[in-house]
Amino acid sequence: MNEQDKAQMLAELTAELTDGETEVDVAVLTLKLNNAIREVIRAINYPSYYSAQRISKDLVNYYGNIHDLTLYDYNQIGAEGESAHNENGTSRTWKSRKECFNGIVAFANGLI
């Protein structure tokens, strides 16, 4: 994912998270985006002969996973470790973070 793709995703995430009342902490959102990209790269387990450019091009295929993982992690700030939350009649239940990785198939390393 090149810098232009990252900037576009950051703009989309910022727009999605802005509801007119809440400000988005762009610095923290950027950290969450960069971490999501690293985690997706690790989950895919690219072969060592893949260049950074080739990985960058391939990551576009995982745009949705990176988006969902970034959004999930950003929205969990302050609620880390909770699986459900009840307050003033409002109940929240979060999906599993692992669901953000659905559709990612890792490369086999060929070792037996």
TIVO-2410 file (N, C-alpha, C; in nm, 3 decimals):
# residues 112
REC num residu      c1      c2      c3 atome chaine
REC   1      M   0.086  -0.117   0.000     N      A
REC   1      M   0.000   0.000   0.000    CA      A
REC   1      M   0.091   0.123   0.000     C      A
REC   2      N   0.082   0.200  -0.106     N      A
REC   2      N   0.170   0.316  -0.117    CA      A
REC   2      N   0.115   0.431  -0.032     C      A
REC   3      E   0.191   0.539  -0.026     N      A
REC   3      E   0.154   0.654   0.057    CA      A
REC   3      E   0.023   0.717   0.012     C      A
REC   4      Q  -0.001   0.718  -0.118     N      A
REC   4      Q  -0.125   0.775  -0.170    CA      A
REC   4      Q  -0.246   0.691  -0.124     C      A
REC   5      D  -0.233   0.559  -0.130     N      A
REC   5      D  -0.340   0.470  -0.084    CA      A
REC   5      D  -0.364   0.489   0.066     C      A
REC   6      K  -0.255   0.502   0.143     N      A
REC   6      K  -0.268   0.523   0.287    CA      A
REC   6      K  -0.336   0.656   0.317     C      A
REC   7      A  -0.300   0.760   0.244     N      A
REC   7      A  -0.362   0.891   0.265    CA      A
REC   7      A  -0.510   0.887   0.232     C      A
REC   8      Q  -0.546   0.815   0.125     N      A
REC   8      Q  -0.687   0.802   0.088    CA      A
REC   8      Q  -0.763   0.726   0.197     C      A
REC   9      M  -0.706   0.617   0.246     N      A
REC   9      M  -0.773   0.540   0.351    CA      A
REC   9      M  -0.786   0.622   0.478     C      A
REC  10      L  -0.684   0.697   0.512     N      A
REC  10      L  -0.689   0.782   0.631    CA      A
REC  10      L  -0.800   0.887   0.618     C      A
REC  11      A  -0.812   0.946   0.500     N      A
REC  11      A  -0.919   1.044   0.477    CA      A
REC  11      A  -1.056   0.979   0.488     C      A
REC  12      E  -1.071   0.859   0.433     N      A
REC  12      E  -1.199   0.788   0.440    CA      A
REC  12      E  -1.233   0.751   0.584     C      A
REC  13      L  -1.134   0.701   0.657     N      A
REC  13      L  -1.157   0.664   0.797    CA      A
REC  13      L  -1.193   0.787   0.881     C      A
REC  14      T  -1.126   0.897   0.856     N      A
REC  14      T  -1.154   1.021   0.928    CA      A
REC  14      T  -1.297   1.066   0.902     C      A
REC  15      A  -1.337   1.061   0.776     N      A
REC  15      A  -1.474   1.100   0.740    CA      A
REC  15      A  -1.576   1.006   0.804     C      A
REC  16      E  -1.543   0.879   0.806     N      A
REC  16      E  -1.634   0.780   0.863    CA      A
REC  16      E  -1.650   0.798   1.014     C      A
REC  17      L  -1.543   0.835   1.080     N      A
REC  17      L  -1.544   0.849   1.226    CA      A
REC  17      L  -1.597   0.984   1.273     C      A
REC  18      T  -1.602   1.081   1.185     N      A
REC  18      T  -1.648   1.215   1.222    CA      A
REC  18      T  -1.800   1.217   1.217     C      A
REC  19      D  -1.860   1.252   1.330     N      A
REC  19      D  -2.006   1.256   1.335    CA      A
REC  19      D  -2.060   1.394   1.365     C      A
REC  20      G  -1.977   1.495   1.351     N      A
REC  20      G  -2.020   1.631   1.377    CA      A
REC  20      G  -1.997   1.677   1.519     C      A
REC  21      E  -1.982   1.582   1.610     N      A
REC  21      E  -1.960   1.616   1.750    CA      A
REC  21      E  -1.822   1.570   1.798     C      A
REC  22      T  -1.780   1.457   1.750     N      A
REC  22      T  -1.655   1.398   1.795    CA      A
REC  22      T  -1.543   1.430   1.697     C      A
REC  23      E  -1.431   1.476   1.751     N      A
REC  23      E  -1.314   1.498   1.666    CA      A
REC  23      E  -1.232   1.371   1.660     C      A
REC  24      V  -1.172   1.349   1.548     N      A
REC  24      V  -1.088   1.232   1.528    CA      A
REC  24      V  -0.944   1.271   1.558     C      A
REC  25      D  -0.876   1.190   1.635     N      A
REC  25      D  -0.735   1.210   1.662    CA      A
REC  25      D  -0.657   1.147   1.547     C      A
REC  26      V  -0.623   1.229   1.449     N      A
REC  26      V  -0.560   1.179   1.326    CA      A
REC  26      V  -0.426   1.113   1.354     C      A
REC  27      A  -0.351   1.164   1.451     N      A
REC  27      A  -0.222   1.103   1.484    CA      A
REC  27      A  -0.240   0.960   1.534     C      A
REC  28      V  -0.338   0.940   1.621     N      A
REC  28      V  -0.364   0.805   1.673    CA      A
REC  28      V  -0.422   0.717   1.564     C      A
REC  29      L  -0.510   0.772   1.481     N      A
REC  29      L  -0.567   0.695   1.371    CA      A
REC  29      L  -0.457   0.651   1.274     C      A
REC  30      T  -0.360   0.737   1.250     N      A
REC  30      T  -0.247   0.702   1.164    CA      A
REC  30      T  -0.165   0.588   1.224     C      A
REC  31      L  -0.144   0.593   1.355     N      A
REC  31      L  -0.073   0.483   1.423    CA      A
REC  31      L  -0.149   0.351   1.408     C      A
REC  32      K  -0.280   0.357   1.425     N      A
REC  32      K  -0.363   0.237   1.412    CA      A
REC  32      K  -0.360   0.184   1.268     C      A
REC  33      L  -0.361   0.274   1.171     N      A
REC  33      L  -0.353   0.234   1.030    CA      A
REC  33      L  -0.221   0.166   1.001     C      A
REC  34      N  -0.111   0.227   1.043     N      A
REC  34      N   0.021   0.168   1.020    CA      A
REC  34      N   0.033   0.032   1.087     C      A
REC  35      N  -0.021   0.019   1.207     N      A
REC  35      N  -0.016  -0.109   1.277    CA      A
REC  35      N  -0.100  -0.214   1.204     C      A
REC  36      A  -0.216  -0.174   1.153     N      A
REC  36      A  -0.302  -0.267   1.079    CA      A
REC  36      A  -0.230  -0.318   0.954     C      A
REC  37      I  -0.161  -0.229   0.885     N      A
REC  37      I  -0.085  -0.270   0.766    CA      A
REC  37      I   0.022  -0.371   0.804     C      A
REC  38      R   0.096  -0.343   0.912     N      A
REC  38      R   0.200  -0.437   0.957    CA      A
REC  38      R   0.141  -0.572   0.994     C      A
REC  39      E   0.026  -0.571   1.061     N      A
REC  39      E  -0.036  -0.697   1.102    CA      A
REC  39      E  -0.086  -0.778   0.982     C      A
REC  40      V  -0.140  -0.710   0.883     N      A
REC  40      V  -0.186  -0.781   0.763    CA      A
REC  40      V  -0.066  -0.839   0.688     C      A
REC  41      I   0.042  -0.763   0.679     N      A
REC  41      I   0.164  -0.815   0.616    CA      A
REC  41      I   0.213  -0.940   0.689     C      A
REC  42      R   0.213  -0.933   0.821     N      A
REC  42      R   0.257  -1.049   0.900    CA      A
REC  42      R   0.164  -1.168   0.880     C      A
REC  43      A   0.032  -1.143   0.874     N      A
REC  43      A  -0.065  -1.251   0.856    CA      A
REC  43      A  -0.051  -1.317   0.719     C      A
REC  44      I  -0.019  -1.237   0.618     N      A
REC  44      I  -0.004  -1.292   0.483    CA      A
REC  44      I   0.125  -1.373   0.473     C      A
REC  45      N   0.227  -1.334   0.548     N      A
REC  45      N   0.354  -1.407   0.550    CA      A
REC  45      N   0.419  -1.411   0.411     C      A
REC  46      Y   0.439  -1.292   0.354     N      A
REC  46      Y   0.498  -1.283   0.220    CA      A
REC  46      Y   0.633  -1.353   0.215     C      A
REC  47      P   0.661  -1.418   0.103     N      A
REC  47      P   0.793  -1.480   0.087    CA      A
REC  47      P   0.904  -1.375   0.091     C      A
REC  48      S   1.020  -1.413   0.132     N      A
REC  48      S   1.132  -1.320   0.147    CA      A
REC  48      S   1.174  -1.257   0.013     C      A
REC  49      Y   1.144  -1.322  -0.097     N      A
REC  49      Y   1.183  -1.268  -0.226    CA      A
REC  49      Y   1.084  -1.163  -0.279     C      A
REC  50      Y   0.974  -1.139  -0.211     N      A
REC  50      Y   0.881  -1.033  -0.251    CA      A
REC  50      Y   0.943  -0.898  -0.218     C      A
REC  51      S   0.944  -0.811  -0.316     N      A
REC  51      S   0.997  -0.675  -0.294    CA      A
REC  51      S   0.893  -0.592  -0.220     C      A
REC  52      A   0.939  -0.483  -0.162     N      A
REC  52      A   0.848  -0.391  -0.093    CA      A
REC  52      A   0.743  -0.338  -0.190     C      A
REC  53      Q   0.783  -0.314  -0.313     N      A
REC  53      Q   0.689  -0.263  -0.414    CA      A
REC  53      Q   0.582  -0.368  -0.446     C      A
REC  54      R   0.623  -0.492  -0.456     N      A
REC  54      R   0.527  -0.599  -0.486    CA      A
REC  54      R   0.429  -0.617  -0.370     C      A
REC  55      I   0.479  -0.610  -0.248     N      A
REC  55      I   0.393  -0.620  -0.130    CA      A
REC  55      I   0.296  -0.503  -0.127     C      A
REC  56      S   0.347  -0.384  -0.155     N      A
REC  56      S   0.264  -0.264  -0.157    CA      A
REC  56      S   0.148  -0.277  -0.256     C      A
REC  57      K   0.178  -0.328  -0.375     N      A
REC  57      K   0.074  -0.347  -0.476    CA      A
REC  57      K  -0.027  -0.451  -0.431     C      A
REC  58      D   0.019  -0.557  -0.369     N      A
REC  58      D  -0.070  -0.665  -0.326    CA      A
REC  58      D  -0.160  -0.622  -0.211     C      A
REC  59      L  -0.111  -0.535  -0.125     N      A
REC  59      L  -0.189  -0.493  -0.008    CA      A
REC  59      L  -0.320  -0.425  -0.046     C      A
REC  60      V  -0.328  -0.371  -0.166     N      A
REC  60      V  -0.452  -0.308  -0.212    CA      A
REC  60      V  -0.566  -0.411  -0.211     C      A
REC  61      N  -0.532  -0.539  -0.232     N      A
REC  61      N  -0.632  -0.646  -0.228    CA      A
REC  61      N  -0.689  -0.665  -0.089     C      A
REC  62      Y  -0.623  -0.613   0.012     N      A
REC  62      Y  -0.664  -0.631   0.152    CA      A
REC  62      Y  -0.710  -0.499   0.213     C      A
REC  63      Y  -0.752  -0.408   0.127     N      A
REC  63      Y  -0.796  -0.275   0.169    CA      A
REC  63      Y  -0.906  -0.286   0.276     C      A
REC  64      G  -1.002  -0.373   0.252     N      A
REC  64      G  -1.112  -0.391   0.346    CA      A
REC  64      G  -1.066  -0.443   0.481     C      A
REC  65      N  -0.973  -0.538   0.480     N      A
REC  65      N  -0.921  -0.592   0.605    CA      A
REC  65      N  -0.845  -0.484   0.683     C      A
REC  66      I  -0.764  -0.407   0.612     N      A
REC  66      I  -0.686  -0.302   0.677    CA      A
REC  66      I  -0.781  -0.195   0.732     C      A
REC  67      H  -0.880  -0.159   0.655     N      A
REC  67      H  -0.981  -0.061   0.698    CA      A
REC  67      H  -1.050  -0.110   0.825     C      A
REC  68      D  -1.101  -0.234   0.822     N      A
REC  68      D  -1.175  -0.287   0.936    CA      A
REC  68      D  -1.088  -0.299   1.061     C      A
REC  69      L  -0.966  -0.343   1.043     N      A
REC  69      L  -0.875  -0.358   1.156    CA      A
REC  69      L  -0.840  -0.222   1.217     C      A
REC  70      T  -0.816  -0.123   1.132     N      A
REC  70      T  -0.786   0.013   1.181    CA      A
REC  70      T  -0.905   0.068   1.258     C      A
REC  71      L  -1.022   0.056   1.200     N      A
REC  71      L  -1.144   0.106   1.263    CA      A
REC  71      L  -1.170   0.034   1.395     C      A
REC  72      Y  -1.154  -0.096   1.395     N      A
REC  72      Y  -1.175  -0.176   1.517    CA      A
REC  72      Y  -1.082  -0.128   1.627     C      A
REC  73      D  -0.953  -0.119   1.596     N      A
REC  73      D  -0.855  -0.079   1.698    CA      A
REC  73      D  -0.877   0.063   1.746     C      A
REC  74      Y  -0.913   0.153   1.657     N      A
REC  74      Y  -0.937   0.292   1.696    CA      A
REC  74      Y  -1.058   0.300   1.789     C      A
REC  75      N  -1.162   0.228   1.755     N      A
REC  75      N  -1.285   0.232   1.835    CA      A
REC  75      N  -1.271   0.159   1.968     C      A
REC  76      Q  -1.169   0.079   1.982     N      A
REC  76      Q  -1.148   0.007   2.108    CA      A
REC  76      Q  -1.064   0.087   2.209     C      A
REC  77      I  -1.018   0.203   2.172     N      A
REC  77      I  -0.939   0.285   2.264    CA      A
REC  77      I  -1.024   0.312   2.388     C      A
REC  78      G  -0.970   0.275   2.501     N      A
REC  78      G  -1.041   0.293   2.627    CA      A
REC  78      G  -1.128   0.174   2.664     C      A
REC  79      A  -1.146   0.082   2.573     N      A
REC  79      A  -1.230  -0.035   2.600    CA      A
REC  79      A  -1.153  -0.165   2.579     C      A
REC  80      E  -1.020  -0.156   2.580     N      A
REC  80      E  -0.938  -0.273   2.554    CA      A
REC  80      E  -0.973  -0.384   2.654     C      A
REC  81      G  -0.990  -0.503   2.603     N      A
REC  81      G  -1.018  -0.618   2.687    CA      A
REC  81      G  -1.166  -0.644   2.711     C      A
REC  82      E  -1.251  -0.546   2.681     N      A
REC  82      E  -1.394  -0.566   2.700    CA      A
REC  82      E  -1.451  -0.646   2.583     C      A
REC  83      S  -1.543  -0.736   2.613     N      A
REC  83      S  -1.614  -0.804   2.506    CA      A
REC  83      S  -1.759  -0.757   2.499     C      A
REC  84      A  -1.805  -0.690   2.606     N      A
REC  84      A  -1.939  -0.632   2.609    CA      A
REC  84      A  -1.938  -0.517   2.708     C      A
REC  85      H  -2.035  -0.426   2.690     N      A
REC  85      H  -2.040  -0.308   2.776    CA      A
REC  85      H  -2.185  -0.264   2.792     C      A
REC  86      N  -2.227  -0.240   2.915     N      A
REC  86      N  -2.361  -0.190   2.943    CA      A
REC  86      N  -2.348  -0.063   3.025     C      A
REC  87      E  -2.418   0.041   2.981     N      A
REC  87      E  -2.415   0.167   3.055    CA      A
REC  87      E  -2.539   0.248   3.021     C      A
REC  88      N  -2.611   0.290   3.124     N      A
REC  88      N  -2.731   0.372   3.106    CA      A
REC  88      N  -2.829   0.316   3.004     C      A
REC  89      G  -2.851   0.187   3.008     N      A
REC  89      G  -2.946   0.125   2.917    CA      A
REC  89      G  -2.894   0.097   2.778     C      A
REC  90      T  -2.770   0.132   2.752     N      A
REC  90      T  -2.708   0.104   2.622    CA      A
REC  90      T  -2.618  -0.017   2.636     C      A
REC  91      S  -2.635  -0.111   2.548     N      A
REC  91      S  -2.555  -0.234   2.551    CA      A
REC  91      S  -2.474  -0.243   2.423     C      A
REC  92      R  -2.347  -0.274   2.436     N      A
REC  92      R  -2.259  -0.291   2.320    CA      A
REC  92      R  -2.187  -0.425   2.329     C      A
REC  93      T  -2.180  -0.491   2.217     N      A
REC  93      T  -2.104  -0.615   2.206    CA      A
REC  93      T  -2.018  -0.603   2.082     C      A
REC  94      W  -1.891  -0.636   2.094     N      A
REC  94      W  -1.799  -0.623   1.982    CA      A
REC  94      W  -1.774  -0.757   1.916     C      A
REC  95      K  -1.753  -0.752   1.786     N      A
REC  95      K  -1.713  -0.873   1.715    CA      A
REC  95      K  -1.571  -0.908   1.757     C      A
REC  96      S  -1.531  -1.026   1.726     N      A
REC  96      S  -1.394  -1.069   1.754    CA      A
REC  96      S  -1.299  -0.996   1.660     C      A
REC  97      R  -1.185  -0.954   1.713     N      A
REC  97      R  -1.085  -0.886   1.631    CA      A
REC  97      R  -1.036  -0.979   1.519     C      A
REC  98      K  -1.038  -1.107   1.544     N      A
REC  98      K  -0.993  -1.205   1.444    CA      A
REC  98      K  -1.077  -1.199   1.317     C      A
REC  99      E  -1.203  -1.154   1.329     N      A
REC  99      E  -1.289  -1.144   1.211    CA      A
REC  99      E  -1.236  -1.043   1.110     C      A
REC 100      C  -1.154  -0.949   1.155     N      A
REC 100      C  -1.096  -0.850   1.064    CA      A
REC 100      C  -0.996  -0.915   0.968     C      A
REC 101      F  -0.953  -1.036   1.000     N      A
REC 101      F  -0.857  -1.107   0.917    CA      A
REC 101      F  -0.923  -1.208   0.823     C      A
REC 102      N  -1.056  -1.215   0.825     N      A
REC 102      N  -1.126  -1.308   0.736    CA      A
REC 102      N  -1.091  -1.276   0.591     C      A
REC 103      G  -1.061  -1.379   0.515     N      A
REC 103      G  -1.027  -1.362   0.374    CA      A
REC 103      G  -0.878  -1.352   0.347     C      A
REC 104      I  -0.798  -1.342   0.453     N      A
REC 104      I  -0.653  -1.337   0.435    CA      A
REC 104      I  -0.600  -1.480   0.437     C      A
REC 105      V  -0.530  -1.514   0.331     N      A
REC 105      V  -0.471  -1.647   0.321    CA      A
REC 105      V  -0.320  -1.629   0.321     C      A
REC 106      A  -0.256  -1.693   0.416     N      A
REC 106      A  -0.110  -1.680   0.429    CA      A
REC 106      A  -0.039  -1.765   0.325     C      A
REC 107      F   0.077  -1.718   0.285     N      A
REC 107      F   0.165  -1.797   0.199    CA      A
REC 107      F   0.222  -1.910   0.284     C      A
REC 108      A   0.230  -2.028   0.226     N      A
REC 108      A   0.296  -2.138   0.293    CA      A
REC 108      A   0.446  -2.119   0.277     C      A
REC 109      N   0.521  -2.150   0.382     N      A
REC 109      N   0.665  -2.128   0.374    CA      A
REC 109      N   0.740  -2.245   0.315     C      A
REC 110      G   0.673  -2.354   0.285     N      A
REC 110      G   0.738  -2.466   0.218    CA      A
REC 110      G   0.817  -2.556   0.310     C      A
REC 111      L   0.821  -2.526   0.438     N      A
REC 111      L   0.894  -2.610   0.533    CA      A
REC 111      L   0.802  -2.717   0.589     C      A
REC 112      I   0.855  -2.835   0.602     N      A
REC 112      I   0.777  -2.945   0.659    CA      A
REC 112      I   0.839  -2.991   0.787     C      A
***
